Amino acid sequence: MHPIPRRALATLALGLAAPALAQPAWPSRPVRLIVPYAAGGPSDILARAVQPPLQSALGQPVVVENRPGGGAVIGTEVAARAEDGHTLLVADSPHTIIPAVQPQVPYDARADFIPVSLLGAVTMVLMVRPTLAAANLGEFLALARSRPEAVTFGSSGTGSLTHLLPEWLGMLAGARLTIVPYRGSGPALLDVVAGQIDAIFSSTLSAAAPLRDGQVRPIAVAAPTRLPALPAVATFREGGIDMVSGNWWGVLAPRSVPEAGRARLEAALTALLADPGITARFAALGIEPRPPGRAPFAALLESEFANWARVAQAAGSRAP
């Protein structure tokens, strides 16, 4: 047997390595943005706001696909199981709450996704019916402590942000509150306006009209500092309650999206979120900016997973 010349071996090695080196650039096909809610909601609005500039940056069509149901579980599962490497998820705060209250969901919210970038957030505000005998947080908590389970909170359902926030407030304040589930935060807010229930956690985005018309009274904001939109309303921390929380939105990538794709997405989203046109549009919607990129989003996710697991366990909250 004649030995194979070195030059032939080198040529053969290069030929074998070529398929591995010649991977197609990402994206090589249209990109799906899965929104796990119906059209017209905040997640859908944000997805459609970033779709045109993201499409331009990536050089491929970006398609927003609404997959509602199960309180975001159905759409999230679709994204988690996507194997095409070109499917993304527009997630919000319930992504970190659901594992704490529904341990049997058909995906792993932590392990199946990698953070790409936050898009923005809204601060949650404690609002009460105008006829409630409480003008500030101190008076509200005094009322709640003096009348255990008498103060009622509306929520958009078990396991929602508007459900766990009053649970958390009750724990921090030593007050027993009654949480009334509704089919969405809209009907709950309407019942606060009508005086059927006492309070709700909402945002200035969701409650813009009732706030403007004086149909609800803001008591405290769950932000580190006072909101420019509500400068007279104190933070929870000013009232002695260490509560900072909001509803956030961000883009998550299933593990089928390659690292090169995730890096390109992160760069594209960071650039478009700095665009004056996008920042102005988000501001008009009441969306507050947050640091873009993978690292800030990853840190927020870990903090949220841990906090809601702790709150849900202490409150004994589990979805039926």
N, C-alpha and C positions, 0 to 999 in steps of 0.2 A: 504493500500500500504506500502510495506516495504522500508525503506530508503536504498539507495545504499551505501555500505561500502566505506569508504574513499580510501582504497587501490584500489578498483575497479574504483573509479572516477579518481584516479591518473593514472591508467593504460589506461583508456579511453582517458584521456587528452594527454598522450604521443603518443597514437595511432593516434589521430587526428593531432598532430603536426608533426608526422613523415614524411608525404609527403612534407611538407614545408621545413623540415630540410634536407631531402634527395634529394636535387637538384643535377642534374648531373654536374660534373666538366666541365668547359669550356676550350677548345672547345670539343664538343661531336660529331662532324661531320666535314667534310672538310670545310675549310674557303675559301671564294671567295675574291679576290682582284680585284675590278672593276677599270679598267683603261678607262676613258671616251674619249680615243683617239685611233687611229689606231695603229697597231703593228709597232715597229721600232722607234717611237719617244722617246723623253727624259723620259716621264712618264712611258712608257712601259719598257724602258731599266732599269730604277730604280726599278720598281716593280719586274722585273725578277732577278735583282741583289739581292734583299732582300728575294726573295721567298724561296731559299733553306735553309738559316740559320733560317728564321722564321718558316718554316715547322719543322725543327729539334727541335726548342725551344718549339713549341706548341704540338708536338707529333701527329699532324693530317696533312693530305695533305693540301697544300695551292695552290689554282688554280688561275692563272692570267687570267682574262676575259676581253677582249677588247670590249668595247661598244661605238664606235665612233658615232659622229653626233651632229649637233646643237651646235658646238663649246663647247662641254663638257656637254651640257644640258641633252642629252639622257642618257648617262651613269650615270650621277649624279642622275637623277630621278630614274633609276633602283635601285641604292643603297639606296636612300631615302625611297623607298617603300618596300624594302626587310624586311620581317618579320621573317626570319629564325634565326636571332640572330648571324649569322656567315658570314655576308657580310660586307666588308669594302670598302672604296673609297680611291683611290690614287688621291688626289686633287692637284691643282697647283694654281698659282696666279689668273687665270680667275674665280676661285670659288668665290672670293671676289669682282670681277669686274662685273660679270654678273648681280647680283641684282641691281647694280646702273644703268645699261643701258637696262635691260630687266626685268621690274618689274612683268611681267606676267608669269614667268617660273613656271612649275608645282611642285615646292618644295620650302621650306624655307631654304636657304643656312645656315642661322644661327641656327634656331630652330630645324631642322631635323637632325643635326649632332653634334657630340661631338668630340673635338680634341683628338687625341691619341699621336702623335709625329710628329715633322718635320723630314724629311729625309735629306734635304740639299737645296742649292739654288745656283743661278748664278747671279752675278751682271750685271746690264744692262749698256751698254756703248754706248755713242753717237758716231756714225761713219758717215763720209761723203765721198763723191767721192773725189779722190785725186786732181782733177782739180779745186775743189771749192776754192775760194779765202779766205780761213780762216784756219789758222794754229793752232789756239787754241780756247778755249771757248769764250774768250773776243771778238776776231775777228768774230767768228761765230754769236754771239748775236748782234754785231754792224751791221753786214750785214743783219741779219733778221729784225732788227728794222728800218734800212734805206730803206728796200724794202718789205713793208707789203704784205704778202701772196705770195711773189715770191719764198721763200725758201720752197722746197717740201720735205715732209717726207713720206717714205713708211711705211705702216702698214699691219698687217695680217688680217685686217677686223675691222669693227665697234665693239667696246667693248673689243678689245684685249688689252693686256698690251702695245703692240707697237703702239696702237692708242692713249691710254690715257696718255702715257708718254710725247709725244710731246704736247698734250693739256695742261698738267701740266706745262711743260717747258715754253710754251707760256704765261701762266698765271703768273708764277713766274718772268719771264724776261720782261714782257710787250712787247711781240713780237707776231705778227699775222703770223702764219705758215699755210701752206696748206698741209693737210694730204691726201695721196692717198691710198685708200684701195686696197689690193691684196688678192688673194686666198692663203694665207699663207705667212709666213715671208721669206721663201726661194726665191720665185719669186721677192719679194720686194728687198731683198738683192742683187739679180742678177742685178736688174735695177740700184741700186746704183753703183755697179761695172761697169756697162755699161755706166754710166753717164746720164741715162735717168731721174733720180731724184737725189736730193741733199744729203739726209741724212736718217738715220734709227737708231732706238734703237735696239741693238742686244747684244748678250753675246759673250764672247771669245769662248764659247763652240760652238755656232751656226756659228760664223764667223771665225773659226780658220784658214781655208785655205786662205780666202781673206786678213786677217790680216797678215799672214805669208808672202804672196806674194806681199804685198803693194798695193792691189787692193782697199782697203778702208783705210781711215785715222781716227784713234781714236782721238776724241776731248776731251772727259771728261768721267769719270766713276762715276756712281751713287752709290758710296760706302762711308763709313765714312773715310776710309783711302785709299791710292793708292793700286792698285792691284799688287801683286808680278809679275804677267804675263805682266803687262804694267807699269813698275815703272816710266816711263817718262811722263805718262799721268796724268794730275791733276784731282782731284775730282771736282764735281760741287761746293761743299762748298768752295774749294780754289778759285773758280771763282765767289764767291758771291751768288751762287744759292743753297738754302737749299733743295737739292733733293737727297734722298737716296732711292733706289728701286732695286728690283731684282725679278727674277722669282723663286719662292720657290716650293717645293714639300713636301707633308705630308700625313699622314694617318688619315682619319676621320672615325668615327664609327657612323652608324645610331643608333637611340635611342633603337632599338630592341636588340642591343648587351648589355648584362648585365654589371653592374659595375665591377663585378669580372673579366669578360672577358676583359674589357677595361684596367683594372689594369694589368692583365697578359700581354696584348699586349704592354702596355707602357714599362713594365720591359723588355720584350723580344726585343723590338726595341731599347731601350736604350743600352742594352748589345751588340747587333749586330752592332750598329753604332760605338761602341768603338773597334770593332774587327779590327786589323791591316789589314787583308785581304780586308775587306769592305772599310776601309778608303783609302787604296791604290787604289782600283778599282774606287772609286768615284773621287779621285784626278786625275786619268788618264782620266776620263771623263770630267774633268773641273768642277766638282760639289764641291762647297764650304761647309764645315761643318757648322752646326747651332746647338745651344743647343737643345738636345733631350728632350722628355717628354711633358706632357700635358700643364703645366703652360706656358712655353715659347711660345708654339704654340698658345694657347688661346690668349695670349697678342698680338701676331703678327696678328692673325685673326681680333681682334677687331680694331687694328690700321688700317689694310688694308680696312676693311669694311667702316670705317669712312672716310678715305682719298679718296677712289675711289668714294664714294657717293658725297663727296664735289667737287671733280674734275669734275665728270660727270654732276653735276647740274650746275656748273659754266660754263662749256663748252656747255651745252645744248645737250649733247650726249645721243642719244637713238637709239637702234638698230631698223631697219625698221621692 
